[in-house]
């Protein structure tokens, strides 16, 4: 089955989706691609033009909603702090009164943990407050969102809930205990939702990108989406198999338009798995397979500088 961007246009016309953490990164890209498929997309997050979030980034939910509109959908920006039950209650009330009475697609992409990530220190030598803040922002937020928003999904048959994580399995690769707990927990939510939602005619699962060229990553390396290859160096050769946020987003749209999506219930699907399943491509027409690169190069101890990245794109 091939679900390229050209075939997805209009496939979700008349459907309503909500994306948490839609200000930037995969959340923004998923919102835009859902819009390209014709959906009304409720764009949620903490960063607005009037009020920035602790991330201190320039992206806003209003900009994301405008990108959804430009892609052919209808973007509805609603500020929501998912650490606040009251905020999420207000969000649900607005959806019920202003947007629709139900949700066809819920994409749970709340994160905000980058400033609290410590990849270098032993856990017992790291900052405990940072660890607890990461868990609250990256895992408890998902529980709050699901508790309040799942009733809108199960109110109509065929609903899809997608949890966004990092990593396709629970192998520990040294990213730090709090980070591992959050991302493993989100995968566990995908597994549990697969079982729970199947009883209500819906599908729950999780997805993960590979080496993501998010806005923050591009800024960190001093490049843009047009010039990202300039950041491939001997110190970071693996960046040559990185992917744009749109790559995973196109896979999510393929799932949302797949009448047999239930066969993936409870699984964690990587961008490269979605590529092999649906034939999606990244914005440059390539098909990055970071999973194979991880297994054959990074985990195998191969010197990445000796590897032709084209073999993994």
Buried (B, 14 or more C-beta within 10 A) or exposed (E): EEBEBEBBBEBBEEBBBBBBBBBBBBBBBBBBBBBBBBBBBBBBBBBBEEEBBEBEBEBBBBBBBBBBBEBBBBBBBBBBBBBBEEBBEBBBEBBBEEBBEBBBBBBBBBBBBBEBBBEEEEEEEBEEEBBEBBBBBBBBBBEBBBEBBBEBBBBBEBBBBBBBBBBBEEEEEEBBBBBBBBBBBBBBBBBBBBEBBBEEEBBBBBBBBBBBBBBBBBEEBEBEEEEBEEBBEEEEBBBBBBBBBBBBBBBBBBBBBBEEBBEBBBBBBBBBBBBEBBBBBBBBEBBBBBBBBBEBBBEEEEEBEEBEBEEBB
